[in-house]
Structure formats: structure tokens, C-alpha cells
Amino acid sequence: MNVKPLGDKLIVKRADPQVKTDSGIFLPESAKDKPREGEIIATGKGILKRDSGEYLPFSVKTGDKVIFSSYSGTEIKIDNTEYLIMTEDDILGIIE
């Protein structure tokens, strides 16, 4: 991938949608929700402190698996793969 996020932005690859339920029932395309989980692919410099001009580091790092809010981020497509560009505020937690 040849895109680098700027400033306080992150690039997240959304997890694959669930194809069957925990009980083994296969879901049709119309019933699948977009997952709210993904992996951090790239990070910008950090959050800019306006008063000093310094960048604060992110709480997440490349490779972290995260949960984010439903309608967060901007969808982009690079090399036929869909990604989300979002800020750290859109991330609800890190999956360990």
C-alpha cells in the first residue's frame, strides 16, 4: 500500500464479515452486517498539540486489532481492497 495517513489519521482494514452464526447457520448476503472490527494498517504522526506544536503518540499501533463505532471513518479503496481512514476518537477499544 502506498498511502500514508496525515496527522491524527489512521488506516484500518475492516475484518471479513461473518458468513455463519455461532450455531452453524449460513447467513445470506442481505443479512450480513459490516463488521465493526479491524486491524490498524498505518498511522499518521499523532495528535497535534496546538500550543507547543508537538505530536502526541497514538494509543494504538500498527497491527493492533480494534473495535470502532458503526459509522466511523471514510471508506477508500486501494488496489481492490477496502480500507477506512479514521481518527483515534472513532476507536472504542483494542482487542487482545
BATORNU-457010 format. One record per residue: residue in one letter; x, y, z of N, C-alpha, C, O, CB in turn. Coordinates in Angstrom, 2 decimals, always signed. Glycine has a CB too. Layout:
% BATORNU-457010
+--------+---------+---------+---------+---------+---------+---------+---------+---------+---------+---------+---------+---------+---------+---------+---------+
: residu :    n_xx :    n_yy :    n_zz :   ca_xx :   ca_yy :   ca_zz :    c_xx :    c_yy :    c_zz :    o_xx :    o_yy :    o_zz :   cb_xx :   cb_yy :   cb_zz :
+--------+---------+---------+---------+---------+---------+---------+---------+---------+---------+---------+---------+---------+---------+---------+---------+
:      A :       X :       Y :       Z :       X :       Y :       Z :       X :       Y :       Z :       X :       Y :       Z :       X :       Y :       Z :
...
+--------+---------+---------+---------+---------+---------+---------+---------+---------+---------+---------+---------+---------+---------+---------+---------+
//
This chain:
% BATORNU-457010
+--------+---------+---------+---------+---------+---------+---------+---------+---------+---------+---------+---------+---------+---------+---------+---------+
: residu :    n_xx :    n_yy :    n_zz :   ca_xx :   ca_yy :   ca_zz :    c_xx :    c_yy :    c_zz :    o_xx :    o_yy :    o_zz :   cb_xx :   cb_yy :   cb_zz :
+--------+---------+---------+---------+---------+---------+---------+---------+---------+---------+---------+---------+---------+---------+---------+---------+
:      M :   +0.85 :   -1.17 :   +0.00 :   +0.00 :   +0.00 :   +0.00 :   +0.90 :   +1.24 :   +0.00 :   +1.88 :   +1.30 :   +0.73 :   -0.97 :   -0.01 :   +1.22 :
:      N :   +0.55 :   +2.20 :   -0.81 :   +1.38 :   +3.38 :   -0.93 :   +0.67 :   +4.65 :   -0.46 :   +0.85 :   +5.72 :   -1.04 :   +1.83 :   +3.56 :   -2.37 :
:      V :   -0.14 :   +4.53 :   +0.59 :   -0.84 :   +5.68 :   +1.16 :   -0.38 :   +5.84 :   +2.60 :   -0.39 :   +4.88 :   +3.37 :   -2.38 :   +5.51 :   +1.08 :
:      K :   +0.01 :   +7.05 :   +2.97 :   +0.41 :   +7.34 :   +4.35 :   -0.57 :   +8.35 :   +4.92 :   -0.74 :   +9.43 :   +4.36 :   +1.88 :   +7.89 :   +4.42 :
:      P :   -1.23 :   +8.00 :   +6.03 :   -2.18 :   +8.94 :   +6.63 :   -1.46 :  +10.15 :   +7.23 :   -0.32 :  +10.04 :   +7.69 :   -3.01 :   +8.24 :   +7.72 :
:      L :   -2.11 :  +11.28 :   +7.22 :   -1.54 :  +12.50 :   +7.74 :   -2.02 :  +12.78 :   +9.16 :   -3.13 :  +12.40 :   +9.53 :   -1.88 :  +13.67 :   +6.84 :
:      G :   -1.18 :  +13.44 :   +9.94 :   -1.56 :  +13.92 :  +11.26 :   -2.17 :  +12.89 :  +12.17 :   -1.53 :  +11.90 :  +12.52 :   -2.51 :  +15.03 :  +11.12 :
:      D :   -3.43 :  +13.12 :  +12.55 :   -4.11 :  +12.27 :  +13.53 :   -4.97 :  +11.19 :  +12.89 :   -5.89 :  +10.68 :  +13.52 :   -4.97 :  +13.11 :  +14.44 :
:      K :   -4.68 :  +10.82 :  +11.65 :   -5.48 :   +9.82 :  +10.94 :   -4.84 :   +8.44 :  +11.01 :   -3.63 :   +8.30 :  +11.12 :   -5.66 :  +10.23 :   +9.48 :
:      L :   -5.71 :   +7.41 :  +10.94 :   -5.31 :   +6.01 :  +10.95 :   -5.94 :   +5.33 :   +9.74 :   -7.02 :   +5.72 :   +9.31 :   -5.74 :   +5.30 :  +12.28 :
:      I :   -5.28 :   +4.32 :   +9.20 :   -5.88 :   +3.49 :   +8.15 :   -6.16 :   +2.13 :   +8.76 :   -5.27 :   +1.50 :   +9.33 :   -4.94 :   +3.37 :   +6.89 :
:      V :   -7.42 :   +1.68 :   +8.63 :   -7.88 :   +0.44 :   +9.24 :   -8.44 :   -0.46 :   +8.15 :   -9.21 :   -0.01 :   +7.30 :   -8.95 :   +0.70 :  +10.34 :
:      K :   -8.06 :   -1.74 :   +8.18 :   -8.64 :   -2.73 :   +7.27 :   -9.73 :   -3.44 :   +8.05 :   -9.48 :   -4.06 :   +9.08 :   -7.56 :   -3.75 :   +6.73 :
:      R :  -10.96 :   -3.33 :   +7.54 :  -12.11 :   -3.93 :   +8.20 :  -12.00 :   -5.45 :   +8.16 :  -11.54 :   -6.01 :   +7.17 :  -13.44 :   -3.46 :   +7.54 :
:      A :  -12.41 :   -6.12 :   +9.24 :  -12.40 :   -7.58 :   +9.30 :  -13.42 :   -8.14 :   +8.30 :  -14.36 :   -7.45 :   +7.91 :  -12.72 :   -8.08 :  +10.73 :
:      D :  -13.22 :   -9.38 :   +7.89 :  -14.15 :  -10.03 :   +6.97 :  -15.50 :  -10.23 :   +7.66 :  -15.55 :  -10.51 :   +8.85 :  -13.59 :  -11.39 :   +6.49 :
:      P :  -16.61 :  -10.07 :   +6.90 :  -17.93 :  -10.26 :   +7.51 :  -18.16 :  -11.72 :   +7.92 :  -17.58 :  -12.64 :   +7.34 :  -19.02 :   -9.82 :   +6.54 :
:      Q :  -18.99 :  -11.90 :   +8.91 :  -19.32 :  -13.24 :   +9.41 :  -20.20 :  -13.94 :   +8.38 :  -21.21 :  -13.39 :   +7.95 :  -20.04 :  -13.16 :  +10.81 :
:      V :  -19.80 :  -15.16 :   +7.98 :  -20.57 :  -15.90 :   +6.97 :  -21.53 :  -16.91 :   +7.58 :  -22.48 :  -17.34 :   +6.92 :  -19.63 :  -16.61 :   +6.03 :
:      K :  -21.30 :  -17.29 :   +8.84 :  -22.27 :  -18.16 :   +9.52 :  -22.32 :  -17.82 :  +10.99 :  -21.38 :  -17.28 :  +11.56 :  -21.91 :  -19.65 :   +9.32 :
:      T :  -23.44 :  -18.15 :  +11.59 :  -23.65 :  -17.86 :  +13.00 :  -22.87 :  -18.85 :  +13.87 :  -22.31 :  -19.83 :  +13.37 :  -25.14 :  -17.91 :  +13.35 :
:      D :  -22.83 :  -18.58 :  +15.16 :  -22.14 :  -19.47 :  +16.09 :  -22.77 :  -20.86 :  +16.12 :  -22.09 :  -21.85 :  +16.42 :  -22.14 :  -18.88 :  +17.50 :
:      S :  -24.06 :  -20.94 :  +15.80 :  -24.75 :  -22.23 :  +15.80 :  -24.62 :  -22.96 :  +14.46 :  -25.14 :  -24.06 :  +14.31 :  -26.21 :  -22.04 :  +16.14 :
:      G :  -23.93 :  -22.35 :  +13.48 :  -23.65 :  -23.03 :  +12.22 :  -24.57 :  -22.68 :  +11.06 :  -24.48 :  -23.30 :  +10.01 :  -23.72 :  -24.46 :  +12.43 :
:      I :  -25.47 :  -21.70 :  +11.23 :  -26.37 :  -21.30 :  +10.16 :  -25.65 :  -20.31 :   +9.25 :  -25.10 :  -19.31 :   +9.72 :  -27.69 :  -20.68 :  +10.73 :
:      F :  -25.64 :  -20.59 :   +7.93 :  -25.01 :  -19.70 :   +6.97 :  -25.89 :  -18.49 :   +6.71 :  -27.10 :  -18.63 :   +6.54 :  -24.70 :  -20.44 :   +5.66 :
:      L :  -25.28 :  -17.31 :   +6.69 :  -26.02 :  -16.07 :   +6.51 :  -26.06 :  -15.67 :   +5.03 :  -25.03 :  -15.73 :   +4.36 :  -25.40 :  -14.95 :   +7.34 :
:      P :  -27.23 :  -15.26 :   +4.52 :  -27.28 :  -14.75 :   +3.15 :  -26.64 :  -13.36 :   +3.08 :  -26.49 :  -12.71 :   +4.11 :  -28.75 :  -14.69 :   +2.64 :
:      E :  -26.27 :  -12.91 :   +1.89 :  -25.62 :  -11.61 :   +1.73 :  -26.44 :  -10.47 :   +2.33 :  -25.88 :   -9.55 :   +2.92 :  -25.38 :  -11.34 :   +0.26 :
:      S :  -27.76 :  -10.55 :   +2.20 :  -28.61 :   -9.46 :   +2.69 :  -28.63 :   -9.37 :   +4.22 :  -28.98 :   -8.32 :   +4.75 :  -30.03 :   -9.65 :   +2.18 :
:      A :  -28.26 :  -10.42 :   +4.92 :  -28.30 :  -10.43 :   +6.39 :  -26.95 :  -10.07 :   +7.01 :  -26.87 :   -9.90 :   +8.23 :  -28.73 :  -11.79 :   +6.88 :
:      K :  -25.91 :   -9.94 :   +6.20 :  -24.58 :   -9.67 :   +6.76 :  -24.42 :   -8.19 :   +7.08 :  -24.70 :   -7.33 :   +6.24 :  -23.49 :  -10.13 :   +5.78 :
:      D :  -23.96 :   -7.90 :   +8.27 :  -23.62 :   -6.54 :   +8.67 :  -22.14 :   -6.31 :   +8.42 :  -21.35 :   -7.25 :   +8.43 :  -23.97 :   -6.29 :  +10.16 :
:      K :  -21.78 :   -5.04 :   +8.19 :  -20.36 :   -4.73 :   +8.06 :  -19.75 :   -4.85 :   +9.45 :  -20.28 :   -4.30 :  +10.41 :  -20.13 :   -3.30 :   +7.46 :
:      P :  -18.65 :   -5.56 :   +9.56 :  -18.00 :   -5.72 :  +10.87 :  -17.53 :   -4.38 :  +11.43 :  -17.15 :   -3.48 :  +10.69 :  -16.82 :   -6.69 :  +10.77 :
:      R :  -17.56 :   -4.28 :  +12.74 :  -17.06 :   -3.08 :  +13.42 :  -15.71 :   -3.37 :  +14.05 :  -15.31 :   -2.74 :  +15.03 :  -18.06 :   -2.60 :  +14.49 :
:      E :  -15.01 :   -4.34 :  +13.47 :  -13.67 :   -4.69 :  +13.93 :  -12.71 :   -4.57 :  +12.76 :  -13.11 :   -4.68 :  +11.61 :  -13.64 :   -6.13 :  +14.53 :
:      G :  -11.45 :   -4.33 :  +13.07 :  -10.46 :   -4.25 :  +12.02 :   -9.06 :   -4.22 :  +12.59 :   -8.84 :   -4.33 :  +13.79 :  -10.70 :   -3.02 :  +11.17 :
:      E :   -8.11 :   -4.08 :  +11.67 :   -6.69 :   -4.05 :  +12.04 :   -6.07 :   -2.74 :  +11.58 :   -6.32 :   -2.29 :  +10.46 :   -5.93 :   -5.25 :  +11.42 :
:      I :   -5.28 :   -2.12 :  +12.45 :   -4.58 :   -0.88 :  +12.10 :   -3.51 :   -1.22 :  +11.08 :   -2.63 :   -2.04 :  +11.34 :   -3.97 :   -0.19 :  +13.36 :
:      I :   -3.57 :   -0.59 :   +9.91 :   -2.61 :   -0.83 :   +8.84 :   -1.51 :   +0.24 :   +8.84 :   -0.34 :   -0.07 :   +8.61 :   -3.33 :   -0.85 :   +7.48 :
:      A :   -1.89 :   +1.49 :   +9.09 :   -0.91 :   +2.59 :   +9.10 :   -1.41 :   +3.70 :  +10.01 :   -2.61 :   +3.86 :  +10.22 :   -0.67 :   +3.13 :   +7.65 :
:      T :   -0.46 :   +4.47 :  +10.55 :   -0.81 :   +5.59 :  +11.42 :   -0.12 :   +6.85 :  +10.93 :   +0.94 :   +6.80 :  +10.30 :   -0.42 :   +5.30 :  +12.88 :
:      G :   -0.73 :   +7.99 :  +11.23 :   -0.10 :   +9.28 :  +10.94 :   +0.93 :   +9.60 :  +12.01 :   +1.38 :   +8.71 :  +12.74 :   -1.17 :  +10.40 :  +10.84 :
:      K :   +1.30 :  +10.88 :  +12.11 :   +2.32 :  +11.29 :  +13.08 :   +1.80 :  +11.28 :  +14.51 :   +2.56 :  +11.01 :  +15.44 :   +2.82 :  +12.67 :  +12.74 :
:      G :   +0.53 :  +11.56 :  +14.70 :   -0.04 :  +11.63 :  +16.04 :   -0.98 :  +12.82 :  +16.14 :   -1.32 :  +13.45 :  +15.14 :   +1.06 :  +11.74 :  +17.11 :
:      I :   -1.40 :  +13.10 :  +17.36 :   -2.34 :  +14.19 :  +17.60 :   -1.54 :  +15.45 :  +17.88 :   -0.70 :  +15.48 :  +18.79 :   -3.30 :  +13.85 :  +18.79 :
:      L :   -1.79 :  +16.49 :  +17.12 :   -1.04 :  +17.74 :  +17.23 :   -1.50 :  +18.56 :  +18.42 :   -2.69 :  +18.85 :  +18.56 :   -1.16 :  +18.56 :  +15.95 :
:      K :   -0.55 :  +18.92 :  +19.28 :   -0.83 :  +19.85 :  +20.39 :   -0.66 :  +21.26 :  +19.83 :   +0.44 :  +21.65 :  +19.46 :   +0.11 :  +19.61 :  +21.64 :
:      R :   -1.74 :  +22.00 :  +19.77 :   -1.72 :  +23.33 :  +19.13 :   -0.78 :  +24.31 :  +19.84 :   -0.13 :  +25.11 :  +19.18 :   -3.12 :  +23.90 :  +19.11 :
:      D :   -0.71 :  +24.26 :  +21.15 :   +0.09 :  +25.24 :  +21.88 :   +1.59 :  +25.05 :  +21.71 :   +2.32 :  +26.04 :  +21.63 :   -0.25 :  +25.18 :  +23.34 :
:      S :   +2.06 :  +23.80 :  +21.65 :   +3.51 :  +23.56 :  +21.55 :   +3.95 :  +23.11 :  +20.16 :   +5.13 :  +23.19 :  +19.83 :   +3.92 :  +22.53 :  +22.56 :
:      G :   +3.00 :  +22.64 :  +19.35 :   +3.36 :  +22.16 :  +18.01 :   +3.92 :  +20.74 :  +18.01 :   +4.35 :  +20.25 :  +16.97 :   +4.37 :  +23.07 :  +17.40 :
:      E :   +3.90 :  +20.08 :  +19.17 :   +4.39 :  +18.71 :  +19.27 :   +3.26 :  +17.73 :  +18.95 :   +2.08 :  +18.06 :  +19.04 :   +4.97 :  +18.43 :  +20.68 :
:      Y :   +3.66 :  +16.51 :  +18.57 :   +2.69 :  +15.46 :  +18.30 :   +2.63 :  +14.49 :  +19.48 :   +3.66 :  +14.01 :  +19.95 :   +3.06 :  +14.70 :  +17.01 :
:      L :   +1.42 :  +14.21 :  +19.95 :   +1.22 :  +13.20 :  +20.99 :   +1.11 :  +11.84 :  +20.32 :   +0.46 :  +11.73 :  +19.28 :   -0.05 :  +13.51 :  +21.85 :
:      P :   +1.72 :  +10.81 :  +20.86 :   +1.65 :   +9.49 :  +20.23 :   +0.25 :   +8.89 :  +20.35 :   -0.51 :   +9.24 :  +21.25 :   +2.67 :   +8.54 :  +20.85 :
:      F :   -0.07 :   +7.98 :  +19.42 :   -1.36 :   +7.28 :  +19.46 :   -1.36 :   +6.23 :  +20.58 :   -0.30 :   +5.79 :  +21.02 :   -1.65 :   +6.61 :  +18.10 :
:      S :   -2.55 :   +5.85 :  +21.02 :   -2.70 :   +4.76 :  +21.98 :   -2.68 :   +3.41 :  +21.28 :   -2.50 :   +2.37 :  +21.92 :   -4.01 :   +4.91 :  +22.77 :
:      V :   -2.84 :   +3.42 :  +19.96 :   -2.83 :   +2.20 :  +19.15 :   -1.60 :   +2.22 :  +18.27 :   -0.98 :   +3.26 :  +18.04 :   -4.12 :   +2.06 :  +18.30 :
:      K :   -1.24 :   +1.02 :  +17.76 :   -0.10 :   +0.94 :  +16.86 :   -0.44 :   +0.04 :  +15.68 :   -1.45 :   -0.67 :  +15.71 :   +1.15 :   +0.40 :  +17.61 :
:      T :   +0.37 :   +0.06 :  +14.67 :   +0.16 :   -0.78 :  +13.51 :   +0.10 :   -2.25 :  +13.93 :   +0.94 :   -2.72 :  +14.70 :   +1.28 :   -0.56 :  +12.46 :
:      G :   -0.89 :   -2.96 :  +13.42 :   -1.07 :   -4.37 :  +13.75 :   -2.10 :   -4.63 :  +14.83 :   -2.55 :   -5.76 :  +14.99 :   +0.22 :   -4.93 :  +14.17 :
:      D :   -2.48 :   -3.59 :  +15.60 :   -3.49 :   -3.77 :  +16.64 :   -4.85 :   -4.10 :  +16.02 :   -5.22 :   -3.55 :  +14.99 :   -3.60 :   -2.51 :  +17.53 :
:      K :   -5.57 :   -5.00 :  +16.66 :   -6.95 :   -5.30 :  +16.27 :   -7.85 :   -4.44 :  +17.14 :   -7.72 :   -4.44 :  +18.37 :   -7.29 :   -6.85 :  +16.43 :
:      V :   -8.77 :   -3.71 :  +16.52 :   -9.57 :   -2.72 :  +17.23 :  -11.06 :   -2.87 :  +16.94 :  -11.45 :   -3.49 :  +15.95 :   -9.10 :   -1.32 :  +16.88 :
:      I :  -11.87 :   -2.29 :  +17.81 :  -13.31 :   -2.17 :  +17.63 :  -13.59 :   -0.69 :  +17.44 :  -13.08 :   +0.14 :  +18.19 :  -14.13 :   -2.78 :  +18.85 :
:      F :  -14.41 :   -0.35 :  +16.44 :  -14.73 :   +1.05 :  +16.19 :  -16.24 :   +1.22 :  +16.05 :  -16.97 :   +0.24 :  +15.89 :  -14.01 :   +1.55 :  +14.92 :
:      S :  -16.69 :   +2.46 :  +16.12 :  -18.13 :   +2.72 :  +16.04 :  -18.66 :   +2.46 :  +14.64 :  -17.91 :   +2.48 :  +13.66 :  -18.43 :   +4.17 :  +16.45 :
:      S :  -19.95 :   +2.21 :  +14.54 :  -20.59 :   +1.73 :  +13.31 :  -20.36 :   +2.62 :  +12.10 :  -20.02 :   +2.11 :  +11.03 :  -22.05 :   +1.60 :  +13.54 :
:      Y :  -20.54 :   +3.90 :  +12.22 :  -20.49 :   +4.79 :  +11.07 :  -19.23 :   +5.65 :  +11.06 :  -19.24 :   +6.77 :  +10.54 :  -21.71 :   +5.68 :  +11.04 :
:      S :  -18.16 :   +5.13 :  +11.62 :  -16.94 :   +5.92 :  +11.70 :  -16.08 :   +5.73 :  +10.46 :  -16.18 :   +4.73 :   +9.75 :  -16.14 :   +5.54 :  +12.94 :
:      G :  -15.26 :   +6.71 :  +10.21 :  -14.29 :   +6.62 :   +9.13 :  -14.84 :   +6.92 :   +7.76 :  -16.04 :   +7.01 :   +7.54 :  -13.70 :   +5.28 :   +9.12 :
:      T :  -13.90 :   +7.07 :   +6.82 :  -14.20 :   +7.29 :   +5.42 :  -13.69 :   +6.10 :   +4.65 :  -12.52 :   +5.74 :   +4.76 :  -13.57 :   +8.62 :   +4.89 :
:      E :  -14.56 :   +5.48 :   +3.86 :  -14.16 :   +4.28 :   +3.11 :  -13.36 :   +4.69 :   +1.89 :  -13.73 :   +5.60 :   +1.15 :  -15.40 :   +3.46 :   +2.69 :
:      I :  -12.24 :   +3.99 :   +1.68 :  -11.42 :   +4.18 :   +0.48 :  -11.09 :   +2.80 :   -0.09 :  -11.17 :   +1.80 :   +0.61 :  -10.11 :   +4.99 :   +0.79 :
:      K :  -10.72 :   +2.77 :   -1.35 :  -10.35 :   +1.51 :   -1.99 :   -8.97 :   +1.68 :   -2.62 :   -8.74 :   +2.58 :   -3.42 :  -11.42 :   +1.09 :   -3.06 :
:      I :   -8.05 :   +0.80 :   -2.22 :   -6.69 :   +0.83 :   -2.74 :   -6.35 :   -0.57 :   -3.21 :   -6.44 :   -1.53 :   -2.45 :   -5.67 :   +1.33 :   -1.65 :
:      D :   -5.95 :   -0.69 :   -4.47 :   -5.60 :   -2.00 :   -5.05 :   -6.71 :   -3.04 :   -4.80 :   -6.42 :   -4.17 :   -4.40 :   -4.27 :   -2.50 :   -4.45 :
:      N :   -7.95 :   -2.66 :   -5.04 :   -9.13 :   -3.53 :   -4.89 :   -9.35 :   -4.02 :   -3.46 :  -10.05 :   -5.02 :   -3.25 :   -8.99 :   -4.72 :   -5.79 :
:      T :   -8.78 :   -3.35 :   -2.48 :   -9.00 :   -3.68 :   -1.08 :   -9.61 :   -2.46 :   -0.40 :   -9.13 :   -1.34 :   -0.60 :   -7.67 :   -4.13 :   -0.37 :
:      E :  -10.65 :   -2.67 :   +0.40 :  -11.31 :   -1.56 :   +1.08 :  -10.68 :   -1.30 :   +2.44 :  -10.38 :   -2.22 :   +3.20 :  -12.81 :   -1.85 :   +1.24 :
:      Y :  -10.48 :   -0.02 :   +2.72 :   -9.92 :   +0.44 :   +3.99 :  -10.79 :   +1.56 :   +4.54 :  -11.64 :   +2.09 :   +3.83 :   -8.45 :   +0.91 :   +3.82 :
:      L :  -10.58 :   +1.90 :   +5.79 :  -11.22 :   +3.04 :   +6.42 :  -10.14 :   +4.00 :   +6.90 :   -9.13 :   +3.57 :   +7.46 :  -12.14 :   +2.59 :   +7.60 :
:      I :  -10.34 :   +5.29 :   +6.68 :   -9.48 :   +6.31 :   +7.28 :  -10.29 :   +6.93 :   +8.40 :  -11.39 :   +7.43 :   +8.17 :   -8.99 :   +7.39 :   +6.23 :
:      M :   -9.74 :   +6.92 :   +9.62 :  -10.46 :   +7.44 :  +10.77 :   -9.49 :   +8.06 :  +11.76 :   -8.27 :   +7.95 :  +11.61 :  -11.28 :   +6.32 :  +11.45 :
:      T :  -10.03 :   +8.70 :  +12.78 :   -9.21 :   +9.23 :  +13.86 :   -9.25 :   +8.26 :  +15.04 :  -10.08 :   +7.36 :  +15.09 :   -9.70 :  +10.66 :  +14.28 :
:      E :   -8.37 :   +8.46 :  +15.97 :   -8.32 :   +7.59 :  +17.15 :   -9.58 :   +7.73 :  +17.99 :   -9.93 :   +6.81 :  +18.73 :   -7.08 :   +7.91 :  +17.99 :
:      D :  -10.27 :   +8.87 :  +17.90 :  -11.51 :   +9.07 :  +18.64 :  -12.60 :   +8.10 :  +18.21 :  -13.50 :   +7.81 :  +19.00 :  -12.00 :  +10.49 :  +18.47 :
:      D :  -12.54 :   +7.59 :  +16.98 :  -13.54 :   +6.64 :  +16.47 :  -13.33 :   +5.24 :  +17.02 :  -14.23 :   +4.41 :  +16.95 :  -13.51 :   +6.60 :  +14.95 :
:      I :  -12.15 :   +4.97 :  +17.57 :  -11.85 :   +3.63 :  +18.08 :  -12.35 :   +3.49 :  +19.51 :  -12.08 :   +4.33 :  +20.36 :  -10.33 :   +3.36 :  +18.01 :
:      L :  -13.09 :   +2.40 :  +19.74 :  -13.69 :   +2.18 :  +21.06 :  -12.81 :   +1.33 :  +21.96 :  -12.87 :   +1.46 :  +23.18 :  -15.03 :   +1.52 :  +20.90 :
:      G :  -11.98 :   +0.44 :  +21.37 :  -11.13 :   -0.42 :  +22.18 :  -10.20 :   -1.26 :  +21.35 :  -10.37 :   -1.38 :  +20.13 :  -11.97 :   -1.30 :  +23.05 :
:      I :   -9.22 :   -1.85 :  +22.01 :   -8.25 :   -2.74 :  +21.39 :   -8.61 :   -4.18 :  +21.80 :   -8.88 :   -4.45 :  +22.97 :   -6.77 :   -2.38 :  +21.82 :
:      I :   -8.62 :   -5.08 :  +20.82 :   -8.91 :   -6.49 :  +21.09 :   -7.60 :   -7.19 :  +21.44 :   -6.65 :   -7.15 :  +20.66 :   -9.61 :   -7.17 :  +19.86 :
:      E :   -7.55 :   -7.83 :  +22.59 :   -6.32 :   -8.52 :  +23.00 :   -6.47 :  -10.01 :  +22.87 :   -5.54 :  -10.76 :  +23.17 :   -5.95 :   -8.15 :  +24.43 :
+--------+---------+---------+---------+---------+---------+---------+---------+---------+---------+---------+---------+---------+---------+---------+---------+
//
